Amino acid sequence: MRTRARVSIVAVAAAATVLTGLLLAMPGVADPLPGGLGPCVPGDCPDEYPYPPHNGDFAGRDDAVNIFVGGDYRVRESAAEAEGRIVVGGDFDQDRASGGRYNIGVVGVGSRVPPSSGADWLVTGGNITVDAGEILDAVGADPGGGGVVRHAGTATGTIEAADNVTDADAFAPYADLAGQLEEASDCYADTSEVPATGTVTYPSSQAGPVATFTGNGTSARQVFYVDQDLVTASGGAVDLQFTGIPAGATVLVNVTTPDWTAKVTGSAPDTWTPLRDNMLWNIPDATDVEIGGTAQWQGSFLIGEPGGTTTVTAPGINGRFFTVGDLVHGGSGGGTGNEFHAYPFDGDLPACEVTPSPSDSTASPTESPSESPSASESPSPSDSPSPSESPSDSPSPSESPSSSGPSASPSTSSPGPTSPDTPTTTGPDRPGGLPITGGRFLTMVGIGVLLFAAGAAVLMMLQRRRQE
């Protein structure tokens, strides 16, 4: 009897050891961008974000920052709308070529997962300037009256919002985020710690205007390094094809050029839309970035050069957009209806140590209750808000000439990433800490239950042995 009990104890202990090893070996919680940026923040996060962008009913509410600009945000030419919460360290300046509205928060065509009503939809550390005859629209079709426009500086021009607030500390919760994003961008592109797992074949090396990203078919994090512009020889748009990417894998594309121009066109088969929520385009060092073409861009962007300027003329960006430098939405050579659409980034990134922030609210909205929706014009209020215009699907932009720069080796600056086997989770010192969600959470809970049961069985066996 004692022998049988001893064998049972050994078997249960072995099972517990195996389960413990499985738990420790799991990829675990997805390591997010600094501040917990990337995933949806309730609001009311949908199980799945609708795609393609549409103008139907709201699918949920997402209070995460969708666009972060460390410098100035300039709305130009035919830029139409930017879905989701926007945080700008410098000035927000709207001067569209055709006049009219620029919609923020809620848009006519997008994921239709806007921020919560009454939350901050636009925060700036500087001034807001809306050109005469134009409207910055932070109400749109939101039945709750829209969001708050909060600015540390002055606000000039017509602004329609639930509230228009001057707050000298508006940007204070986000003050450390630009530096953290810069560090993380360098870290993700450190080839000594984050080696490539796949290859890129450029249009010049194959038939047709195609760039092919070939993964290794096995790694949970597929890493590519791009050292050329993604355009044709004449500066035209190219088709992007991805192959060898396992289901659920994170796709990290590191761009190592000092300047970068990329223009995409859509063609069958569409191999990158399914990768969107786990795809990050990381551009650590480029000072002049142009993102355009005739098709919707899939995936989120991290642009880490504080002295850089990124110009977006693509019809749509479907993902988060974080730049440490300046952003120009729309521009010469761009088409009509340039849009940002709010889709999350849920990928598992290299665990990089970045300078901690004393703030604990970077990815969380600052809510400002409003009595009723109002349209305000600074310096003097207007009488009533105008209804939002819901633009239809945008025509494709025309293409501008590419300016190709020489390739540069990827950055290897400190701090480097920690081991991917020991990811750094969010905590009180990392603002915007997020809960564990999704299938990984359920797997971890299941293993935890099994470990508990195994431990209880061991204790029962030991108790019986003593009684014998």
N, C-alpha and C positions, 0 to 999 in steps of 0.2 A: 504493500500500500504506500509506504513512504517512497519507494522507488518510483511508483507511478506518479505520485505527487511531485517528486523532484523533476521528473521528465516534463510534466505539465508546466511547472514553473519555468524551466529552462525554455520551453517552446514559447510560452507567453512573453517572456523577457526578450527572446530573440525577435518575436514579432514586433514588440514595442520598439526595439532598437532599429529595425528596418523602417518602421513608420516614422520614427524620429529622423532618421537619415533622409527619408523622402521629404519630410517637412523642411528640413534645413537646406536641402538641395533644390527646392523649388525656386523659380524665379522670384516668387513672392510679390509684394506690392510693386506695381509699376512705379519706377522712380520718375517723378515728374520734373518739369522745368522748375527753376527757382520760383519761390513763392507759391508752389502748388499749381502753377499755371498749366493750362491744357485741358483737363477734364471739365465736364459740366459741373457747376455749383448750383445746388437748389436755391431758389426757384422750384421748379417742377421738371426734373430732368426726364426726357422721354427715354424709353427703352432703346429706341432706335431713331436716329435723326432722319427725317424724310429726304429722299433724293430721287430725282433731280430737284433743284430749287423750284419753288412753286409759289402760287399766290393764294393758297387755300387757308383753312383754319389753322390757328396756332396749334403746334404739336406739343408745347410745353413752355417752360420758362427757364432760362439759363443766366445766372447772375455772375458767371465767370467773366474775366476780362477777355474780350475777343481780339481787340487791337490795342497794343501798347506801343507808343512812340516816345522815345527818350528825348528827342529834339522837337522840331516843329512839324505840324501836320498841315499840308497845303492842299486844298481842293481846287483842281484846275480843269480846264477844258470841259469834257463831257462826263466827268465823274458823277455818278447818280446817287449812290447810297452805300452805307456801311452798317451792316447788321451787328447787333450785340453791343456790349459795353466797350467804351473807348476811353483810354487814359493817355494823356499827352503831357510830357514834361515841360514843353515850351509853349509856343503859341499855336492856336488853331485859326487858320486863315482861309476863308472861302471866297473864291473869285472865279466862278465858272464862266466859260466862254459864252454859253447860251443863257446865262441867268437862271432863274427858277429855283427849285428846291434841291437841297441835299438832305436826304433822309438818314437819320441815325437811329440805332436801337431797333425799331421796327421798320422793315422795308417792304416794298411791294412784292418782290420776288426774292425768296431766300429759303433758308431752312425752316423759317417760320417758328423759330424757338428764340423769342426775344427776351430781354431782361424783364424782371418784375416791374410792374407799374410802381412809380414812386421811388424807385432806386436811382442811383446816379447812372445816367446813360452816357454822359460825357464829363470828364474831369480834365482840367488843364492847370498846369503850373504857371501859365502865362496868360496872355490876352486871347479873347475871341473876337475876330473881326469878320463880319458878314457883309459882302459888298452890297451897295445900294441896289434895290430891286430884286434881291435874292432872299431866300428863307432857309434858315437852318431848322429843320423839322425834327423835333424829338417827341412827337406825339403820334403821328401817322394814324394807323387804324387801331391803335391800342384802346380797348374799351375802358381801361382803367385810367385814362387821361395822360399816358405817356410817362416820361422819365424826367429826372432832374438834370439840368445843365449847371455844373459847379466849376467856378473858375477863380484862380488866385488873383488874376489881373482884372482888366476892364472887359466889358462886353459891348460891342458896337454893332448895330444892325438888327435885323428882325430875327428873333429866336422864338420859336413856338415850343413850349415845354410845360410840364407839370409845375415846375418852379425853375427860376433863373437866379442862382445864388452866387454872390460874391463871398469867397471864403479864402482868406490869406493862407490857410493851411490845407487847401484842397488837395495838393499833390503830396503832402507830407507822408501819408501812409505808403506811398510808392517811391519815396526818394532814393532808397537803396536798390531798387529793382534793376535799374539800367546797368549798374556795375555788376550785379549778380548775373544778369543775362550775358554780359560781355565775357565774364569769366567762364560761364558754362559753355558758351559758343566756342571759345578757344579749346576748352577741355574736350568737347565732343569730337573735335577734329584733330586730336593729338594722335598721330599715327603710331606712336610707340605704345600707346595704351588702348587705342581703339583702331585696330587694323582693319583693312578692307576684307570683306568676306565675299565680295562679288566684283564684277568687271563692268566697264562702260564701253560700248562700241559707238563711236561717233558717226554722224552722217557722212563724213569724208571717207570713212572706211567701209561703207556698205552701200548697196543700191537703195536709192530712194531717200527722201528727207526723213530719216528715222534715226533716233538714238535709242539703243537697246541696253537695258540694265539687266544683267544676268546674275542672279543670286546663286548660292551654293546648294539651295534646296533643303538645308537642314537647320541652319542657325536660327535661333529665336530672334536675334537682332541682325538684320541684313544691312551691312555698311558698305557704302559706295563713296568713292572720291572722284569728283569732277574737276578737271583741270583745263577745260575749254568752254567757250560759249556754246550754248545749245541753240544754234541757228544753222541755216544752210550757208553755202559759200557766198550766196548773194545777200545774206542777212534775213532770209525768210524764216517762217515758222517750221518746226519739225514735229514729227509724231514721236511720242515717248512710249516705249514698250518695256514691260517688266516681265521677266520670266525667272523661274526657279525660286520663287518667294513662297515659303510655307504659309499655310493658313494661320492667321493670327500673329504673324511675325511683325516686329517693328522694322520700318525701313528708314534708315538714317542716311541722307545724301549730303555729304560735306563738299562744299564748293571752295576750292583753294586758290582761285584767281584773284588778282588785285582789283579788277573790275569784272563785272559779269553781266552779260545779256542773254536772256533766255526767252524764246517765243515758241509757243506750242500750238499745234493744230490737232483736231480730233479726227481719228479714223479708226476703223475696225481692225482688229478687236480692241476693245477698251480694257486694258489690263491694269490700269492704275486707279480707277475709281474705287474698286473694292479695297484698296490699300489706304484710302484717304485718312481714316481716323487714326492710323498708326504710322503715318508718314511725316517726317520732318525734313525740310530743306534748310540746312544749316550753312550760313555764309559768314564766316568769322572775320574776314579781313578786307573784303571788297569795299571800296569807297564810292563807287558808282555802279549801282545795280539797276537794271531795267528788266521788268517782268511783264511780258506782253504776249502777243499772238492772237489767234482767232478762236481759241477754245477755252473752256473753264479749266483753271489750274486746280489740281487736287493736292491736298496735304497742307500742313502748316509750315510757317516760315519763322526762322530765327536769324536775325541779321545783327552781328555783334560789333560792327565798327562804329564807334560813337561819332566820328567825323564824317561818316558816309551819308549818302542820299540815295534812297530807293524810290524809283518811279514805277508805278503800277498802271499799266494801260490794258491789261487783260480784261476780257468781258466779265470774268468773275474769279475770285479767289475763294475756294471752298475749304476753309480751315482757319486756325488761329494765325494772327500776324503780329509778330513781335520784332521791333527794330529798335536798337539803341540810338540810332541816328535820326535823320529827318525822313519824312515820308511825303511824297508827292503823289496824290491820287488823281490820275488823268495827266495828260501832257501832250506835247506836240507829237503828232504821229499816232496818237491814240484814237481809238474808235469811240462810239457812243455807248453810254450805259455802263461804264466801268463800275464794278460792284464788289464789295466784300460780303461774303455770306458766312454766318456763324455755324461752324462745325467744330467739334471738339478734337483735341489731340489726346489719345489714350495710350500712346506708346510707352515702352519700357526703355528708358535712356541709360547711358552710362552714369553711374553714381558719382557725381563730381562734388567736391567740397568747395563751396563758395562762401564768400564773406557773409556771415549771418547778419540778419536785419533785426533791430530791436522791435520793429513793428510786427503785429500779428494779424494784419487785416489786408494784406496786399491783394489777394484774389477775391476778397469779399466786398460787396457793394456797401457804400455809405448811403443809408436810406434817409430820405428827408420827406416826412409826411407833407402832403399838399392838401389844401382844403378843396380845391377844384382845379381842373385843368385850365390853364390860361396861356395866352400867347403874349409874350413880352418882347418889346423892342427896346433895346438899350441904345441911347439913354432914356427914351420915353416909351411906355407900354403902348401896344396896339389895342384895339377894341376887343377883338375876339380872334380865336385861332382859326386858321384856314384849314380846310380838310386836306388830308394827305393825298398825294398823288401816288398811285401804284403803277410804276412803270411796267410795261410788258417786257418780254424777253428782249434782251439787248442785241442789236445787230453787231456783227463782228467788227472789231476795230481794224483799221488799216495798219500796216506794219511800217515801222520806222527802221532806218538803216542801223545795222549792228555796228558797234564799236568794240572790236575784239582786242583784249589786252593780253600781254604775255602771261604765261602760266607762272604760278608761284608755288613753292612748297608749302604744305599745310603747317599751320601753327603748332608749336610744341610748347607753348608757354604754360607755366604753372597757374593754378593747381591742376594736377592730373586727376583722372578718375580713380575712384576706389574700385576694388574688385567687383565685377558684376555679380559674383556670388554673394556679396554682402551689401545689398543696396541700402542707401541711406533713406530712411522713411521720413515723412514730414512730421514735425513736432512743434512745440510751442515757439521754438526759435526760428522756425521756417514758416513765414506767413502764408496764410491760405491753406493750411494743412487739410488734407482731404481724407475721407473715410475710405477703407478698402471696399471695393465694389466689384461686381461682376463674377464671372466664373471662377477666378482665382480665389475669391473670398469663400465661395461655396466649397471649393476643394479643400481649402485650409480648415474650414469649420469641420468638414467631414473627417479629415485626418486627426484633428484635435479630439473629436468625439471618440474615434478609435483608440487614440492614445490613452484617453481617460478610462475607457472600458478595459484596455489591457492592464493598466495600473491597478484598477479595482480587482481584476481577476487575480493578479499576483498577490495582492493583500489577502484575498479570500483563501488562496492556496496556502499561504503562510499560516493563516489562522487555523485552518484545518490540520495542518501539520503539527502545530503546537498541541492541539486537542488530542491528537493521536498519541 
